[in-house]
Amino acid sequence: MWYGGGVKTTKQKSRLTLPDFQTGQVWRMENSNLQIGQIGKALVHYKHYKGVAQRAPISLAEKGELEKFLIKHEAVLVQS
C-alpha cells in the first residue's frame, strides 16, 4: 500500500551573524542604545539606555542571550 510518503523537507532558519562583541561598541535600536562594557569568556557587561544620556545601570548577560536580544530588536552597530 502506498502512503504518498515523499521526501520530508524542513524549513531552515536563516541565521544572522553579528560581529564579535568588543569593548566600547554602541548598538542602536528603535528607541534605545546599548553600549558594550567589559567582555568575559561567557558574559558581557553592558548599559542599555534611551536617548543620549548614558546613565543606565550596568547589566550582565550571556553572550548568546545578548546576541539574540540584538537580533530580535534589529540593532545596528553604530560605533566600534
Order of alpha helices (4+ residues) and beta strands (2+ residues): beta-beta-beta-beta-alpha-beta
